Amino acid sequence: MKKEDTFIQYGVPNDWAKSYVSKQLSVTSFRNLSNKILQDSFSIPIDQIKFVKRCLKRTPIEDNIVNQLLENNNYTCCLCKGTKGTSFIIHHINHYSTSQNNNYENLAVLCPNDHDLVHKEGNSLTLKITKEQIIKSKRKWEKEVETRNAQAASQNGEIEEVDFINAPRVLELYYQIYQDKPHSEYSSKLLSLGVLDSAGSINQSSKEENDIRNHLTDFNSHGPVGSWMLRAHFLDAFKQLLNKISFVDLDGLMNRKSLYSNILIGSYCFYVGGLYSKAISIPITEQTPITHLYFHRKDFFIEWLVDPKWLVSTSAIARFGEKKEYLIYGRIRGIGKKSWKGKDYIHYDIRPYLFGLPTKTKSRRPPIHYIDKWNGFDVGD
Ligand SMILES: [Zn+2]
């Protein structure tokens, strides 16, 4: 926790808090020093001193709540989203004086400007910002921040654990973009081990000698070291591609009419969210059928066809069969119609390049205290 946060916990604006900290003032010293000393020796205006001293009489907000609130709101006013300035204050939606409520749901991040507007009671009704408006704005803003964070993480290829890399398709795309095979910190080692051939493909002949080749996937048939390095190599190659190709967020598209249209065929997209799958029986062999990941929402049925031989680990295989939160990158191959359990859907056929567990997720649901008002629409079977 930063030093200024001790003031912020009491509802003091962050820019004031910063200036107090730079003047070596702590919460305790601010409380104990007389108004005159604060005014004369620390050059703080008297109105400000009075306001802050009132704040410091409160019970401070717990630091984990402060941190969570500020992070979820990107340290930015939920009403103007920072357009009126970058400083902020933690506001009590039901005023502290009457509620003494320091719980997350009673707090909002506002800029000093909007905070003043909120507290201007008795003014004309048209200017007044209601509690309901603040609650609604906070909820919307937090969702937007969450989405942006997850988007940024996805576009940077921040992935917790890789489960699947379709190596030939990544390689093909790489050649298309760079006119060369991928180079990574492991490429020469993989070449000397005979795991990669001179064109950058996974060497099919080297695994012939391997006992376990029919038991696991292409990646794992190269043994723990080969598999680990291959994964790192192709992930690195894919991250290089992310710098060149813009993958759009499928989630954002689904709120638009554009998702109904064919112009998206050929587009690169990513998705972060819960996906359904069927369990895969092991060992994976050449006969193991193509499987899929999917979800449906509103009119859409989104499906990624998955060739199990490009699952990179046993834990990746084990994750199939139940709903899991994934980050998945692919290319839209076709758009058509699909009937599923008596309902017609617009069907998206997406070919995956890579998927795994996301570092940042989008809950697609507001925090717990809003759940009663929320009708989920992310339904699987
Ligand atoms: Zn504001």
Residues whose N, C-alpha, C, O or C-beta is under 5 A from the ligand:
A	BS01	ZN	C77 L79 C80 K81 K84 L110 C111 D114
